[in-house]
Amino acid sequence: MIDDATVVTTEGLEALVSALSRVGSDDESDQARVDQLTALERVKSAVAAAQVRVTAAFVDSQEQVAQAWSERARECSDAGDFDGWRAARERARAASFDDADDESSDSGSQRRRRRPSGLTGVAAQVALARHESPFRGAGHVRLALALTREMPHTLAALEAGELSEWRAQIIVRETATLTSEQRSLVDAEVVGDPTQPVAAFGDQELARRVRAVAYRIDAASVMARAAKAEADRRVTLRPAPDTMAYLTALLPVAQAVAAHAALTAAADAARAAAGDDRGKGQVMADTLVERVTGQATADAVPVEVQLVMTDEALLADDDTPAHVTGYGPVPAQWVRDLLTRLHHATDPATAPATGPATGEAAAGAAGARAANVWLRRLFTHPVTGALVAMDSVRRTFDGGLRRYLLTRDAGTCRIPWCDAPARHLDHIHDHADGGPTTDTNGQSLCVRCNHTKQLPGFTATTITGPQPGAPHTVQTTTPTGHTYTSHAPPLLPARPPRPPDLSPPDLRAPYLSPVERALTLALAA
């Protein structure tokens, strides 16, 4: 049994995790298992409430640090010490949580320049500790501050297991444009009403009730919320099964309806024309690609598509999956079919294809335009599958080196658990401090993480692998001294070990890769 005094420590929490690993034995009845599921849901909610309290305490502690540095900055300013003032100001910013996404202030005032939330060191450290992206880390901080400072009934319901963390986030999200006093009123009316237990509400019913009360308290907040939502319009891309992808646009409703109506009209016109056997959805998808890219047909991809595959998969029908930057693994046969189709769509006399170099570790990054199919040589380690070299290196993060880094890091931010699209190529050891512009000293970062890395107290170091071909490794250290390690993802599966040759040594034939065997047979013919 774990006593109350022990469980509040880090060691006690580790013991609790160990105890939970023993839940779910085979000798329990089904009735007991259902009771355990219910109790575990309460445990999850209680853990979420504990994380809220710990996060709020961390923010408050860091705010005191920020105030001390702000005072130091004022002293340096009065003394005319510009360098000291700038350093103290940066340390104050690193220790504070300035929620740049908070638009609940007076709408008549001039909107300050927007920065992505999570640029402060506080949000970044919370995200790393929770194994989340910086964006979600900032959301966890907002949730913690809202529940501990403005919504005590919601926090109490979360502690008691009446609300899940997700439903607590719904309440905070639906009241984001209200003032602190108005939020507390909604909290008391929706969650604090004993005649209508909040535990009985589903997600949609809870959101509806919160919105209704918020509208009654401050109707203007609905318009403010709509304006905030319109500012968040964006286009995103995420993988889908079977070499497909979702291209999603978050738009104001009028624009979304207009775009969908235009695609529907184009599909109806195409289907009315004789000879078009495509379905309505297919025509709408093709029309979207053609109008966005400006190309004649959806298949004539006019931009470069980065892919990495082994020479054996490209030339010798090996089944090792390829990797498409920004998407992930794809079947080797699908890539060969794609390259064959694109190549046949061009004039063979004007569409040269430069094959990859021979050897165990060759791989190709291929792209296609309306009139060309080409290959670019990249090299992966034959054992680990990690990208290790390129056939050209420059002194700046552009051209081939930029292409190499983005491909090696799979086009995503290298900070652990971020997964945001890479936007910056960063010197791990800062260039201003003598860091070289090389592949080992470079990493792909999103905008938020690159700016956070520059805050005082954050450092990054390249870690040399214990063996050749080890993935590129970066260790990030936060102001509290915690370290987090990031490995460049292996783009291709590791090569299985070569089967042992059990024949006598004097009768063993030299080992040939599938490509070498194919070339040998071709020369013999």
Beta strands, then each sheet from edge to edge (+ up, - down):
strand 1: 234-240
strand 2: 244-250
strand 3: 307-310
strand 4: 322-324
strand 5: 328-330
strand 6: 362-369
strand 7: 372-380
strand 8: 387-390
strand 9: 424-427
strand 10: 442-445
strand 11: 459-463
strand 12: 473-477
strand 13: 483-487
sheet 1: 1+ 2-
sheet 2: 5+ 4- 3+ 6- 7+ 8-
sheet 3: 9+ 10-
sheet 4: 11+ 12- 13+
end
